[in-house]
Amino acid sequence: MKTPHARRIPVPAAEPLIGRDSYDYADAFEIQLRESDARSAEEFARRALEEAPWPIRWTIRIAHRYVLRLRLGPRSSPGYLSGWKIVMSERDVIQLEAVSPLLGRAALLARRPEPTTAVVTTYLFYGRPAVANLLWTVVGPLHRRVAPYLLEHAAGPATRTQDVTAVRG
């Protein structure tokens, strides 16, 4: 069965989980699954970030740690997901955060509003607006290509064969 495609959607007007601070950048991507999927938001996010093909995981890790200079935690700790601090995790939503001396605060929200839908929203709160804006001008286009890919990967079957095929493809 063919994997569905993720699409960019409008960012929700209000998001109580990110606090009262106004964000400087936000985007949201949604994927409609072909059949019901019982995974929680955290399980879906873990599949997207931790089980992506290794070249994608490596690229994300390099971009997060060395380009954006996000202060990431231990990947193997239960309080973190791919180095991002788990602020909150419930069945239908997980909130991840990381801080950077260059970028400021970054928040990722992954939601499962329906058993056939997954949505991920990225919020950036610039600490140093001039530097952060310049940095995001360079990294943003890559993010907007990788984020939908990760959703599509997470929506696909959980097999190692798929990961090897994606790396070779």
C-alpha positions as CSV (number, residue, x, y, z in Angstrom):
1,M,0.0,0.0,0.0
2,K,1.3,3.4,-0.9
3,T,2.2,5.8,1.9
4,P,0.1,8.9,2.1
5,H,1.6,12.4,1.6
6,A,2.0,15.0,4.3
7,R,0.9,18.5,3.5
8,R,1.5,21.9,5.1
9,I,-1.5,23.3,7.0
10,P,-2.3,26.6,8.7
11,V,-0.8,26.9,12.2
12,P,-3.6,26.9,14.8
13,A,-4.5,30.5,15.9
14,A,-4.0,29.6,19.6
15,E,-1.9,27.0,21.3
16,P,-2.1,27.0,25.1
17,L,0.8,24.4,25.4
18,I,3.5,26.8,24.2
19,G,2.7,29.5,26.7
20,R,1.8,33.2,26.3
21,D,5.0,34.2,24.5
22,S,4.3,35.1,20.8
23,Y,6.4,33.0,18.5
24,D,8.6,34.3,15.7
25,Y,8.1,31.4,13.3
26,A,5.7,28.5,13.1
27,D,4.7,25.8,10.6
28,A,2.4,22.8,10.7
29,F,2.2,19.6,8.7
30,E,-0.5,17.0,8.6
31,I,-0.8,13.5,7.3
32,Q,-4.0,11.6,6.7
33,L,-3.5,7.9,7.2
34,R,-5.3,5.4,5.0
35,E,-6.4,3.3,8.0
36,S,-6.8,3.8,11.7
37,D,-3.6,3.7,13.6
38,A,-3.6,3.2,17.4
39,R,-0.2,4.7,18.1
40,S,0.0,7.5,20.6
41,A,1.5,10.9,19.7
42,E,4.8,9.9,21.4
43,E,4.9,6.6,19.6
44,F,4.3,8.3,16.2
45,A,7.0,11.0,17.0
46,R,9.5,8.3,18.1
47,R,8.9,6.5,14.8
48,A,9.4,9.7,12.9
49,L,12.6,10.9,14.6
50,E,14.3,7.8,16.0
51,E,13.5,5.3,13.2
52,A,14.1,7.4,10.1
53,P,16.8,6.2,7.8
54,W,20.2,6.8,9.3
55,P,21.3,9.5,6.8
56,I,18.2,11.6,7.7
57,R,18.8,11.0,11.5
58,W,22.4,12.0,11.0
59,T,21.5,15.2,9.0
60,I,18.9,16.2,11.6
61,R,21.4,15.6,14.5
62,I,24.1,17.6,12.8
63,A,21.7,20.5,12.0
64,H,20.2,20.5,15.5
65,R,23.4,20.2,17.5
66,Y,26.0,22.0,15.3
67,V,24.1,24.5,13.1
68,L,21.2,25.5,15.3
69,R,23.3,24.8,18.4
70,L,20.3,23.3,20.2
71,R,21.2,22.0,23.7
72,L,20.1,18.4,23.4
73,G,19.8,15.9,26.2
74,P,20.7,12.2,26.1
75,R,19.0,10.4,23.4
76,S,18.7,7.2,25.5
77,S,17.0,8.9,28.4
78,P,13.2,8.3,28.8
79,G,12.8,12.1,29.4
80,Y,14.0,12.9,26.0
81,L,13.0,12.1,22.4
82,S,15.9,12.3,20.0
83,G,17.6,14.7,22.4
84,W,14.6,17.0,22.8
85,K,13.2,17.4,26.3
86,I,9.8,15.9,26.7
87,V,7.8,18.7,28.4
88,M,4.5,16.8,28.3
89,S,3.3,13.5,26.8
90,E,-0.3,12.4,26.7
91,R,-2.1,9.9,24.5
92,D,-3.0,12.5,21.8
93,V,-0.2,15.1,22.2
94,I,3.5,15.3,23.0
95,Q,5.4,18.5,23.5
96,L,9.2,18.7,23.0
97,E,11.5,21.6,23.6
98,A,15.1,22.6,23.1
99,V,17.0,25.8,23.7
100,S,19.8,27.3,21.6
101,P,22.1,30.3,22.4
102,L,21.8,31.3,18.7
103,L,18.1,30.5,17.9
104,G,16.3,30.8,21.2
105,R,13.6,28.4,22.3
106,A,12.2,25.7,19.9
107,A,9.0,23.7,20.6
108,L,7.6,20.7,18.7
109,L,4.1,19.6,19.2
110,A,3.0,16.3,17.7
111,R,-0.7,15.5,17.9
112,R,-3.0,12.6,17.0
113,P,-6.4,14.4,16.8
114,E,-7.9,11.3,15.1
115,P,-6.7,7.7,14.7
116,T,-6.2,8.5,11.0
117,T,-4.4,11.8,11.4
118,A,-1.1,13.0,12.7
119,V,0.0,16.7,12.9
120,V,3.3,18.2,13.8
121,T,3.8,21.9,14.6
122,T,7.1,23.7,15.0
123,Y,7.3,26.9,17.0
124,L,10.4,29.1,17.3
125,F,10.9,31.9,19.8
126,Y,13.9,33.9,18.7
127,G,16.3,34.8,21.6
128,R,18.5,36.9,19.3
129,P,16.2,37.9,16.5
130,A,18.8,39.1,14.0
131,V,21.0,36.0,14.3
132,A,18.0,33.6,14.6
133,N,16.3,35.0,11.5
134,L,19.4,34.7,9.5
135,L,20.0,31.2,10.7
136,W,16.4,30.1,10.0
137,T,16.6,31.6,6.5
138,V,19.3,29.0,5.8
139,V,17.9,26.0,7.8
140,G,14.2,26.7,7.3
141,P,13.9,25.3,3.7
142,L,15.6,22.1,4.8
143,H,13.2,21.8,7.8
144,R,10.2,22.3,5.5
145,R,11.4,19.4,3.3
146,V,12.4,17.0,6.1
147,A,9.3,17.5,8.4
148,P,6.8,16.2,5.9
149,Y,9.2,13.3,5.0
150,L,9.4,12.3,8.6
151,L,5.6,12.2,8.9
152,E,5.4,10.1,5.8
153,H,8.0,7.8,7.1
154,A,6.2,7.4,10.4
155,A,3.0,6.7,8.6
156,G,4.6,3.8,6.6
157,P,5.0,0.3,7.8
158,A,7.5,-0.3,10.6
159,T,10.0,-2.5,8.7
160,R,13.8,-2.3,8.5
161,T,13.5,-3.1,4.7
162,Q,11.8,0.2,4.2
163,D,14.6,2.0,5.9
164,V,17.3,0.3,3.8
165,T,15.3,1.0,0.6
166,A,14.9,4.7,1.5
167,V,18.7,5.0,2.0
168,R,19.5,3.4,-1.3
169,G,16.7,5.2,-3.2
